[in-house]
Amino acid sequence: MATQYAFTDFAEAKLLTYLFKGQGKVYLALYTTTPTEDDPGVEIPTEGTGYSRQEVTFGDPFQDSSSTKMYIANTNTLTFGPALVDWGTVTGGALIDAGGHMIVYGDLATPQAITTGNVMEFGPGSIEVSLD
């Protein structure tokens, strides 16, 4: 019979720090089809669109007082665009390391249609990664 173990808050904080602060630069990529484990999704093209991945700076891990989850969140503002062409509806994002490896992915809380001239911005604290 297997025994299941859970990470302590200490271990969760160490893991989040290692992944998002200790391994070099991390970038936010935007997708019109959100990636999953089995599907790479559709990232907005970079050539001639005004889109490029944006570097994310993370603060220290923290625990929300109303839950048992450990979080890490961005401390910088990320600005995408202005769009030089219509990007379509942005449905999700992924955090990518400097080597191009996807670390985490997820849906945006509110998908956003980006048309020519639009800017998409994420303020401090709007990019959160959590562990239970």
Secondary structure, DSSP 8 states (H G I E B T S, - for coil): --------HHHHHHHHHHHHHSSS-EEEEEEEE---SS---EE---TTTS---EEE-B---EE-TTSS-EEEEB-S-EEE---SS--EEEEEEEEEETTS-EEEEEEEEEEEEE-TT--EEE-TT-SEEEE-
